[in-house]
Amino acid sequence: MVLGLGSTPRGRETYARDVFDTHCHLTFDCFENRIDAVLADARAAGVRGCISISTTTADLPRLTGLADLHPTVWCSSGIHPLYSDRPIDWAAMETAARHPKCVAWGELGLDHHYPEPARDLQRSVLEEQLARIEAWTTEGLSKPVVVHCRKAFEELIPILDASSLPNDRFVFHCFTGDEADARAVLDFGGWISFTGIVTFSNAAEVARASDLVPDDRIMVETDAPFLTPEPHRNVRPNEPRYVGCTAAFLAARRSRDPGDFESLLDANAARFFGIEIPAG
């Protein structure tokens, strides 16, 4: 169910209310030479801003450059587990983290859905990232952490819990687990963020899991260019302009006023990432 939709002269959907995309990947090739248009379409759809998330240290100069150019774009600094086999420049990770618009570490974590990179390598890179983040945190680079976890909750949560980083500063993005996985994250003290997956008819377990997340620990995202939400699931690539569909779905599922719920989501994002989100 999508609430508050209209259409523009270009045939694009717009949202009557404002919302923030906490996780997308604007440096991916499908957005090459299209960033201005993607962000303009997001603004037209009521999206107040977005965080473009790092996957490799090679991404980082482009990410910070985008954040410099666009007032409503922020970024993160980190290494995605599926890129654990790429060259890592730890100095670049620290440099990017010191950028004034870098608001998080990550995304980091474990992915057991794919056979490669090898699990041992993923874990080694994760543990080194966490150790470096702990050290940088003691030097004043304190930031929340964006977590990638796919079919790895039982292994990953104890690793995060063993770090010195506060448990309530981790957000499990693009949640794809079931109710038991959600309870494990919440018992750990983490936050949970939902993508368009929660709107899919074949992901009922994710929707049921969303019901467990308290108002003060839930966020939404696109994970663009992936996972376009219903009713636009066949659109490729996904873009920040569609984040409102996920927010509206969750509001309807919780029987909440969509405007009030989207305001709550924005307040959560602002609090978690320390961002002053522009007024709509």
Stockholm file with secondary structure:
# STOCKHOLM 1.0

chainA/1-280         MVLGLGSTPRGRETYARDVFDTHCHLTFDCFENRIDAVLADARAAGVRGCISISTTTADLPRLTGLADLHPTVWCSSGIHPLYSDRPIDWAAMETAARHPKCVAWGELGLDHHYPEPARDLQRSVLEEQLARIEAWTTEGLSKPVVVHCRKAFEELIPILDASSLPNDRFVFHCFTGDEADARAVLDFGGWISFTGIVTFSNAAEVARASDLVPDDRIMVETDAPFLTPEPHRNVRPNEPRYVGCTAAFLAARRSRDPGDFESLLDANAARFFGIEIPAG
#=GR chainA/1-280 SS CCCSEEECTTSCEEESSCEEEEEECTTSGGGTTTHHHHHHHHHHTTEEEEEECCSSGGGHHHHHHHHHHCTTEEEEECCCGGGTTSCCCHHHHHHHHTSTTEEEEEEEEEECSSSCSCHHHHHHHHHHHHHHHHHHHHTTCCCCEEEEEESCHHHHHHHHHHSSSCGGGEEECSCCCCHHHHHHHHHHTCEEEECGGGGCTTCHHHHHHHTTSCGGGEEECCCBTSCCCTTSTTCSSCCGGGHHHHHHHHHHHTTCCHHHHHHHHHHHHHHHHTCCCCCC
#=GC SS_cons         CCCSEEECTTSCEEESSCEEEEEECTTSGGGTTTHHHHHHHHHHTTEEEEEECCSSGGGHHHHHHHHHHCTTEEEEECCCGGGTTSCCCHHHHHHHHTSTTEEEEEEEEEECSSSCSCHHHHHHHHHHHHHHHHHHHHTTCCCCEEEEEESCHHHHHHHHHHSSSCGGGEEECSCCCCHHHHHHHHHHTCEEEECGGGGCTTCHHHHHHHTTSCGGGEEECCCBTSCCCTTSTTCSSCCGGGHHHHHHHHHHHTTCCHHHHHHHHHHHHHHHHTCCCCCC
//
